[in-house]
Amino acid sequence: MTEMELVEAARGAAFEVIAAAVPDFLDFVRQDTQPPFSMLGDIDFENDGSKHAPFLNITLELITVYRGKDRAQLIALMGAAGGALSDAELVAPGVEFSRPRLVNGSASGAGPDGVTFAGVQTFTLTAEPA
């Protein structure tokens, strides 16, 4: 199994776990999508193994955008998506994952329009061929 196959397996497994708990969770945002929404953001990875025996440290970013008067709603939406992923058992054929762990996050104040809030959560996990 290649490094990129492991990355795709992690992306797919994380998406499935979150989408099962948050039905409108997005893998990407289409043009003109209006808040609120939560989606997968950046996926970073590093191979601590070798080409023929990869062991990836993967960082997944969850992004949440909310439009309204109260940042508490943003935090609640972040909790739904992040809570589904945190310590979840990820499953993909031929791959062994560690349980995702929340390492940091941020819930912004209102943007220039006064009503749009954004949040980011970063999770880490490992992936290797089973």
Phi and psi restraints in degrees (value plus and minus 20) as a CYANA .aco file:
   2 THR   PHI    -104.5   -64.5
   2 THR   PSI     147.1   187.1
   3 GLU   PHI     -78.7   -38.7
   3 GLU   PSI     -63.4   -23.4
   4 MET   PHI     -89.1   -49.1
   4 MET   PSI     -51.8   -11.8
   5 GLU   PHI     -85.5   -45.5
   5 GLU   PSI     -57.0   -17.0
   6 LEU   PHI     -86.6   -46.6
   6 LEU   PSI     -60.8   -20.8
   7 VAL   PHI     -82.5   -42.5
   7 VAL   PSI     -66.2   -26.2
   8 GLU   PHI     -84.5   -44.5
   8 GLU   PSI     -58.0   -18.0
   9 ALA   PHI     -83.0   -43.0
   9 ALA   PSI     -61.6   -21.6
  10 ALA   PHI     -84.9   -44.9
  10 ALA   PSI     -64.1   -24.1
  11 ARG   PHI     -80.1   -40.1
  11 ARG   PSI     -69.0   -29.0
  12 GLY   PHI     -83.8   -43.8
  12 GLY   PSI     -63.2   -23.2
  13 ALA   PHI     -86.8   -46.8
  13 ALA   PSI     -61.6   -21.6
  14 ALA   PHI     -84.2   -44.2
  14 ALA   PSI     -63.5   -23.5
  15 PHE   PHI     -79.4   -39.4
  15 PHE   PSI     -65.8   -25.8
  16 GLU   PHI     -80.3   -40.3
  16 GLU   PSI     -63.8   -23.8
  17 VAL   PHI     -83.8   -43.8
  17 VAL   PSI     -65.1   -25.1
  18 ILE   PHI     -90.8   -50.8
  18 ILE   PSI     -64.5   -24.5
  19 ALA   PHI     -82.8   -42.8
  19 ALA   PSI     -48.1    -8.1
  20 ALA   PHI     -86.4   -46.4
  20 ALA   PSI     -50.5   -10.5
  21 ALA   PHI    -116.6   -76.6
  21 ALA   PSI     -47.9    -7.9
  22 VAL   PHI    -146.7  -106.7
  22 VAL   PSI      70.4   110.4
  23 PRO   PHI     -77.0   -37.0
  23 PRO   PSI     -48.4    -8.4
  24 ASP   PHI    -117.4   -77.4
  24 ASP   PSI      -1.6    38.4
  25 PHE   PHI     -85.4   -45.4
  25 PHE   PSI     119.1   159.1
  26 LEU   PHI    -132.9   -92.9
  26 LEU   PSI     125.7   165.7
  27 ASP   PHI    -104.0   -64.0
  27 ASP   PSI     -49.5    -9.5
  28 PHE   PHI    -175.0  -135.0
  28 PHE   PSI     142.9   182.9
  29 VAL   PHI    -128.3   -88.3
  29 VAL   PSI     105.0   145.0
  30 ARG   PHI     -95.8   -55.8
  30 ARG   PSI     134.4   174.4
  31 GLN   PHI     -74.6   -34.6
  31 GLN   PSI     119.1   159.1
  32 ASP   PHI      53.1    93.1
  32 ASP   PSI      -7.2    32.8
  33 THR   PHI     -87.8   -47.8
  33 THR   PSI     109.5   149.5
  34 GLN   PHI    -117.9   -77.9
  34 GLN   PSI     125.2   165.2
  35 PRO   PHI     -84.7   -44.7
  35 PRO   PSI     137.5   177.5
  36 PRO   PHI    -106.4   -66.4
  36 PRO   PSI     129.8   169.8
  37 PHE   PHI    -178.0  -138.0
  37 PHE   PSI     136.5   176.5
  38 SER   PHI    -147.2  -107.2
  38 SER   PSI     124.6   164.6
  39 MET   PHI    -172.6  -132.6
  39 MET   PSI     143.2   183.2
  40 LEU   PHI     -93.7   -53.7
  40 LEU   PSI     116.0   156.0
  41 GLY   PHI    -126.4   -86.4
  41 GLY   PSI    -155.2  -115.2
  42 ASP   PHI     -84.5   -44.5
  42 ASP   PSI     127.3   167.3
  43 ILE   PHI    -144.3  -104.3
  43 ILE   PSI      94.4   134.4
  44 ASP   PHI    -132.1   -92.1
  44 ASP   PSI     130.2   170.2
  45 PHE   PHI    -172.5  -132.5
  45 PHE   PSI     135.2   175.2
  46 GLU   PHI    -161.5  -121.5
  46 GLU   PSI     114.2   154.2
  47 ASN   PHI    -113.9   -73.9
  47 ASN   PSI      92.3   132.3
  48 ASP   PHI    -114.6   -74.6
  48 ASP   PSI     -14.9    25.1
  49 GLY   PHI    -124.7   -84.7
  49 GLY   PSI    -152.7  -112.7
  50 SER   PHI    -155.4  -115.4
  50 SER   PSI     156.4   196.4
  51 LYS   PHI     -80.1   -40.1
  51 LYS   PSI     -58.9   -18.9
  52 HIS   PHI    -113.0   -73.0
  52 HIS   PSI     -30.2     9.8
  53 ALA   PHI    -162.0  -122.0
  53 ALA   PSI      48.7    88.7
  54 PRO   PHI     -87.4   -47.4
  54 PRO   PSI     124.9   164.9
  55 PHE   PHI    -158.3  -118.3
  55 PHE   PSI      82.4   122.4
  56 LEU   PHI    -117.2   -77.2
  56 LEU   PSI     114.8   154.8
  57 ASN   PHI    -115.2   -75.2
  57 ASN   PSI      98.0   138.0
  58 ILE   PHI    -136.8   -96.8
  58 ILE   PSI     117.5   157.5
  59 THR   PHI    -135.7   -95.7
  59 THR   PSI     103.8   143.8
  60 LEU   PHI    -131.7   -91.7
  60 LEU   PSI     117.4   157.4
  61 GLU   PHI    -130.6   -90.6
  61 GLU   PSI     112.0   152.0
  62 LEU   PHI    -128.6   -88.6
  62 LEU   PSI     111.0   151.0
  63 ILE   PHI    -136.2   -96.2
  63 ILE   PSI     114.9   154.9
  64 THR   PHI    -148.5  -108.5
  64 THR   PSI     114.2   154.2
  65 VAL   PHI    -146.1  -106.1
  65 VAL   PSI     113.3   153.3
  66 TYR   PHI    -154.8  -114.8
  66 TYR   PSI     119.9   159.9
  67 ARG   PHI    -138.9   -98.9
  67 ARG   PSI     100.8   140.8
  68 GLY   PHI     153.5   193.5
  68 GLY   PSI    -185.1  -145.1
  69 LYS   PHI    -118.7   -78.7
  69 LYS   PSI     -26.6    13.4
  70 ASP   PHI    -154.3  -114.3
  70 ASP   PSI     100.6   140.6
  71 ARG   PHI     -82.3   -42.3
  71 ARG   PSI     -43.2    -3.2
  72 ALA   PHI     -78.2   -38.2
  72 ALA   PSI     -53.2   -13.2
  73 GLN   PHI     -87.2   -47.2
  73 GLN   PSI     -59.1   -19.1
  74 LEU   PHI     -79.1   -39.1
  74 LEU   PSI     -67.7   -27.7
  75 ILE   PHI     -83.4   -43.4
  75 ILE   PSI     -56.6   -16.6
  76 ALA   PHI     -84.7   -44.7
  76 ALA   PSI     -62.4   -22.4
  77 LEU   PHI     -85.2   -45.2
  77 LEU   PSI     -60.3   -20.3
  78 MET   PHI     -81.2   -41.2
  78 MET   PSI     -61.1   -21.1
  79 GLY   PHI     -82.4   -42.4
  79 GLY   PSI     -57.0   -17.0
  80 ALA   PHI     -85.3   -45.3
  80 ALA   PSI     -69.9   -29.9
  81 ALA   PHI     -90.7   -50.7
  81 ALA   PSI     -68.4   -28.4
  82 GLY   PHI     -86.0   -46.0
  82 GLY   PSI     -57.9   -17.9
  83 GLY   PHI     -84.0   -44.0
  83 GLY   PSI     -53.1   -13.1
  84 ALA   PHI     -89.0   -49.0
  84 ALA   PSI     -55.3   -15.3
  85 LEU   PHI    -105.2   -65.2
  85 LEU   PSI     -54.8   -14.8
  86 SER   PHI     -79.6   -39.6
  86 SER   PSI     101.1   141.1
  87 ASP   PHI      43.2    83.2
  87 ASP   PSI       0.4    40.4
  88 ALA   PHI     -96.3   -56.3
  88 ALA   PSI     134.4   174.4
  89 GLU   PHI    -108.4   -68.4
  89 GLU   PSI      89.8   129.8
  90 LEU   PHI    -108.4   -68.4
  90 LEU   PSI     121.1   161.1
  91 VAL   PHI    -152.0  -112.0
  91 VAL   PSI     110.5   150.5
  92 ALA   PHI    -173.2  -133.2
  92 ALA   PSI     121.5   161.5
  93 PRO   PHI     -78.2   -38.2
  93 PRO   PSI     110.1   150.1
  94 GLY   PHI      57.0    97.0
  94 GLY   PSI      -9.1    30.9
  95 VAL   PHI    -149.1  -109.1
  95 VAL   PSI     119.2   159.2
  96 GLU   PHI    -131.4   -91.4
  96 GLU   PSI     104.9   144.9
  97 PHE   PHI    -132.4   -92.4
  97 PHE   PSI     129.4   169.4
  98 SER   PHI    -102.2   -62.2
  98 SER   PSI     147.4   187.4
  99 ARG   PHI     -98.4   -58.4
  99 ARG   PSI     113.8   153.8
 100 PRO   PHI     -80.3   -40.3
 100 PRO   PSI     121.7   161.7
 101 ARG   PHI    -147.9  -107.9
 101 ARG   PSI     109.5   149.5
 102 LEU   PHI     -90.8   -50.8
 102 LEU   PSI     104.7   144.7
 103 VAL   PHI    -129.4   -89.4
 103 VAL   PSI     -47.3    -7.3
 104 ASN   PHI    -187.6  -147.6
 104 ASN   PSI     149.5   189.5
 105 GLY   PHI    -186.4  -146.4
 105 GLY   PSI     150.8   190.8
 106 SER   PHI    -174.4  -134.4
 106 SER   PSI     116.4   156.4
 107 ALA   PHI    -140.2  -100.2
 107 ALA   PSI      89.1   129.1
 108 SER   PHI     -91.0   -51.0
 108 SER   PSI     142.2   182.2
 109 GLY   PHI     -95.4   -55.4
 109 GLY   PSI     157.9   197.9
 110 ALA   PHI     -83.0   -43.0
 110 ALA   PSI     124.0   164.0
 111 GLY   PHI     -94.7   -54.7
 111 GLY   PSI    -192.1  -152.1
 112 PRO   PHI     -77.9   -37.9
 112 PRO   PSI     -46.2    -6.2
 113 ASP   PHI     -99.5   -59.5
 113 ASP   PSI     -28.3    11.7
 114 GLY   PHI      63.1   103.1
 114 GLY   PSI     -24.5    15.5
 115 VAL   PHI    -155.4  -115.4
 115 VAL   PSI     -21.7    18.3
 116 THR   PHI    -125.5   -85.5
 116 THR   PSI     105.1   145.1
 117 PHE   PHI    -138.4   -98.4
 117 PHE   PSI     127.0   167.0
 118 ALA   PHI    -152.8  -112.8
 118 ALA   PSI     126.0   166.0
 119 GLY   PHI    -154.2  -114.2
 119 GLY   PSI     128.5   168.5
 120 VAL   PHI    -152.5  -112.5
 120 VAL   PSI     116.4   156.4
 121 GLN   PHI    -147.7  -107.7
 121 GLN   PSI     119.1   159.1
 122 THR   PHI    -136.8   -96.8
 122 THR   PSI     107.7   147.7
 123 PHE   PHI    -139.0   -99.0
 123 PHE   PSI     127.4   167.4
 124 THR   PHI    -138.9   -98.9
 124 THR   PSI     131.5   171.5
 125 LEU   PHI    -179.5  -139.5
 125 LEU   PSI     148.4   188.4
 126 THR   PHI    -138.3   -98.3
 126 THR   PSI     135.9   175.9
 127 ALA   PHI    -163.8  -123.8
 127 ALA   PSI     118.8   158.8
 128 GLU   PHI    -171.8  -131.8
 128 GLU   PSI     137.8   177.8
 129 PRO   PHI     -80.4   -40.4
 129 PRO   PSI     120.6   160.6
